[in-house]
Amino acid sequence: MTNRQSPVLHWLMLIGWMAAIFFFSNQPSLPALPASWLDLVFKKTAHATAYGILFLLWMNIFRTENTRSYRTILLALTLTFVYAISDEWHQTFVAGRHGQALDVAIDTGGAFVAAGWLLQAKPRFENRFDEEKNR
């Protein structure tokens, strides 16, 4: 039995994460923390984190297909950016919500942070991936 996961599982994880983002974006209002500044920091950090994870899930799809390169990173960043735009546009149709260009920037920023982390960690993961591939 191999340790490698099925590409279908990777796609299901990606689609599930995108659905979770859609679900939260579809809520007319979300619970707020008592301090407005803390609520703002928490929600914007959650935005960046959610889209950083989305970027990593895209990269996981492409890694499964054995295409890891700067071009792949750019593609994953672009797909994450497009989803961020579509998410903010979607919010313009939800009562009590409104899309913001700033949120798209924060979402994309989270993806860039994840890309930077991935580039730093890439040699370790490549070695591990190559070891698993040779089993």
Buried (B, 14 or more C-beta within 10 A) or exposed (E): EEEEEEEEEBBEBBEEBBEEBEEEBEEEEEEEEEEEEEBEEEBBEBBBBBBBBBBBBBBBBBBBEEEBEEEBBEBBBEBBBEBBBBBBEBBEEBEEBEBEEEBBBBBBBBBBBBBEEBEEEBEEEEEEBEEEEEE
